[in-house]
Amino acid sequence: MELNDKNILVTGADGFIGSHLVEALVKKGAHVNALSYYNSFNNWGWLEKLENIDCLEDIRVIPGDVRDGHFINKITRGMDVIFNLAALIAIPYSYSAPDSYVETNIKGALNICQAALESGCQRIIQTSTSEVYGSARYIPMDENHPQRPQSPYSASKIGGDAMALSFYYSYELPVIIARPFNTYGPRQSARAVIPAVISQIAGGGKEIRLGNLSTTRDFNYVKDIVTGILQLAECDKAVGETVNIGSDTEISIGELVETIKKLMHSNAMVVPEETRFRPVNSEVARLKCDNRKIKELVGYTPQYTLEQGLAETIEWIAKNLENYKIKIYNV
Ligand SMILES: NC(=O)c1ccc[n+]([C@@H]2O[C@H](COP(=O)([O-])OP(=O)(O)OC[C@H]3O[C@@H](n4cnc5c(N)ncnc54)[C@H](O)[C@@H]3O)[C@@H](O)[C@H]2O)c1
């Protein structure tokens, strides 16, 4: 399926990955309808800072809420494809507000699927996460790796994926589960480790306050992840499938910090901060993606090395430091 000239709804379009996806879809010639989480300030999040795109002219911005089934039903009419990226995604906040994670990540996915079924939508891409696997029991981790909900966030994403897949099995709704591993890049919030490190260094701090340094992750530049999501959306064979998007590389947070320090010519010291550590059994020790399935399906090949992606991210964060509250722990 080609995406150009299609009517496309992107939920979570106001967020980090969603805003990059909107840019890529406009470039492809799609008609983009961008759901931005409603607030009374009329603030459309990162949609207001898109590159080479006027959010008043080139796309249709729809303020709203995925938790509202009636609303989702209305905005889904006439859509050919839906990318569901709306979610609450911070793990620490999920410890204190799990109810809202269920409402947004599970009920939200249900509302999208129900509305898509009624409107005859041709393709639904549900965005999953590698957090559904919990700590690696073997590496690299393929799509058959057991799932372990080590946080309420993870549990809610497992639930959202399951809800979407159940619509494929029960009603033949053309659902694809795209499962990115850790993603980073311009516009990511400081709740994530890479912006947390870069913003503290760019702010001139001599100390970088962090949590666990020994955990490992498979980090992916946002433009690569967006390419993978789009390739999967266009792939008929991916319907009904769950597909990892990752690089099959692994780096510890400690090594990552050293890499960033080198790129930023910094000699700041890492200082552990108690509040930034996850509860022991909730901490995901290791993640590394087996990306053979997406390679076989669509020939996915990441284009950015970690150093290249970090360099672009550093440049962007340094220029946009006013978006980061460096002195506090951003949950
Ligand atoms: N960032 C990562 O490393 C990563 C990795 C794997 C998967 N993901 C998944 O990718 C998706 C996007 O994540 P992101 O990193 O861009 O996070 P993000 O927080 O920047 O984006 C999520 C967006 O959802 C919106 N949202 C929240 N509640 C909503 C509601 N009730 N109604 C409508 N919109 C609502 C928010 O306004 C936000 O902009 C999520 O589904 C996440 O689980 C992210």
The ligand as an ORCA input file, in Angstrom:
! r2SCAN-3c Opt
* xyz 0 1
  N      10.523      7.236     22.908
  C      10.839      5.961     22.881
  O      11.988      5.582     23.186
  C       9.828      4.927     22.453
  C      10.288      3.625     22.226
  C       9.375      2.653     21.833
  C       8.045      2.976     21.658
  N       7.617      4.255     21.898
  C       6.175      4.514     21.681
  O       6.057      5.536     20.688
  C       4.888      6.309     20.922
  C       5.244      7.788     20.957
  O       6.160      8.011     22.022
  P       7.024      9.335     22.159
  O       8.368      8.941     22.601
  O       6.873     10.162     20.949
  O       6.323     10.021     23.414
  P       5.637     11.446     23.593
  O       5.225     11.534     25.029
  O       6.520     12.514     23.065
  O       4.363     11.338     22.653
  C       3.133     10.805     23.060
  C       2.062     11.817     22.758
  O       0.777     11.286     23.118
  C      -0.022     12.385     23.517
  N      -1.099     11.934     24.414
  C      -0.992     11.520     25.698
  N      -2.192     11.244     26.209
  C      -3.096     11.504     25.213
  C      -4.496     11.419     25.142
  N      -5.246     11.018     26.178
  N      -5.102     11.752     23.971
  C      -4.362     12.176     22.909
  N      -3.016     12.276     22.932
  C      -2.399     11.944     24.073
  C       0.903     13.350     24.241
  O       0.433     14.689     24.119
  C       2.249     13.116     23.551
  O       2.593     14.161     22.693
  C       4.279      5.789     22.230
  O       3.237      4.889     21.896
  C       5.413      5.034     22.891
  O       4.936      3.999     23.714
  C       8.480      5.239     22.290
*
